[in-house]
Amino acid sequence: MKPMEKEVMMDVVAGTMVLKGTPMMLMGDEYRHTRYGNNNSYGHDTALNNFHWKEASLNILLLLLILP
């Protein structure tokens, strides 16, 4: 991940937390998981739904920003 991408993602998460109302964070947002435009991947038994532990560990700063 490029440094600029990481900075933008941190800004998006910070903005979500300070907006009026309840912040809506879904599983995977904390480590930039994408489903490539598929908003309902429940029925997919493919790599699309795999949890990438390596990606999660690379984005630990983003996770620490979200957790209290």
C-alpha positions, 0 to 999 in steps of 0.5 A: 500500500502506498503511503498516500493511500494509507493517509487517505484511509485514515482520514476516511475512518477519522471522518466517519467517527466524527460525523453526526450519528452512529458510525457504520463500520463493517467487518473488513473496513478496518483492514481495507477488505474489498469485494470488488463491487459485490455488495452481497457476497454471502453466497460466494464460496470463493476467495472473495470472502476469505479473511486475509490475516496478513493484510490485517496485520499490515494495517494495524495502525488503522485498526488501532484508530478504530478501537477505543 
